[in-house]
């Protein structure tokens, strides 16, 4: 079959469908899409058996339009999180409060006093926007913010233990997200790892024996992404504080997920509070801002003036500092914590974790009603009670009661359905359990239900 039957690139570009995209797409994108569509048609024609009709102009134009739209679609997209995992690392962890979103928008569209003292007109510190709030909320003498908690630990280790030993319990040598491990962070910081105790048992005497002339600091890590049960033993915080004081070495405690309030009021527990650690005498703590705190990605260091001053003096602090958008979002989020009674309304992370299960069930019923009886039958849709995780490495043993709409399509595989929902215009992510796709409504906002249902309907209607 002759390749001359294929239309030229110009014919594709001059089609009504491609011409309609001129105002929203650079010509270079249109040209590349047209060439790729023709090349794809040429490849199909080359492989085709004799007698097979060549691809039509209309089909090649449709392919070109699809390629243009795919190219124009941002790589970073909003998705509907129907996994039920509130702090889903792959989906960006905490959703920002409305106040934080407005603060970011305002900081992005205008100049700011990022490093300027408006009172004196002289250069100021970007930490001046956050440190007073952190001192107030944490009861700390001083504070510093860097771009994530791994950076916070890296800076602390490099400041106080470069070329010296950092003493850590073997049971706390955890791996955090993205395969980053505590021993590797120590190595990159220039510190020498001194392990004490065993995986399941560490005693105060183990720390005491390890401290010597080469000791730079003691490190206490909250293993927030796993739990050890059974024949275990760990050293109480107060005992480690007293030992560090007596031996005159710094104690750093990584409290992990950044809880500023006690989640026991919502039936969840197991996360240490920064304020409690500082109140019990820990001279330096670090934690994440984008987990239980509900803010943007950042790492917070708080403690004594002496410790934080040393951190600021480290040239690495400049490399790890946060930008004005993060500062704006974090300041707005921290201000919300001044009114603990309103946190369930204002901070999405706390709202989702603390929402009564009856409200989640009501949203699941709303989804089923919107699907309709006929579609529900085709999809094997039903409302089911379930449990989900907090996510983000927080509270690994906790299970949050929830409700989901379970889909078990009569034809095709569940993973194909999950993929179709992910790849749709409004990407929907659920989780597969027991051969069903669960759309967990704990992490689906009321305003997302229409789009969620439309995505499910679209997939159903596209079935052959």
Secondary structure, DSSP 4 states (H G I P E B T S, - for coil): --GGGSPPHHHHHTSHHHHTTTTTS-HHHHHHHHHHHHHHHHHHHHHSPTTPPPPPHHHHHHHHHHHHHHHHS-SS---EE-S--TB-GGGTSSPPPHHHHHHHHHHHHS---TTB-TTT-SB--GGGGTHHHHHHHH--SEEEEESSHHHHHHHHHHHHHTTSEEEEEGGG--EEGGGEEHHHHHHHHTPEEEEES-SSB--HHHHHHH-STTEEEEEEE--TT----SS-B---HHHHHHHHHHHT-EEEEEEES-B-S-GGGGT-----BHHHHHHTT-SEEEEESSSTT--SS-EEEEE-HHHHHHHHHSTHHHHTB--HHHHHHHHHHHHHTT-GGGHHHH-HHHHHHHS-HHHHHHHHHHHHHHH-HHHHHHHT-EEEEEEE--BTTB-TT--EEEEEEEE--SSS-HHHHHHHHHTSSS-EE-EEETTEEEEEGGGS-GGGHHHHHHHHHHHHHH--
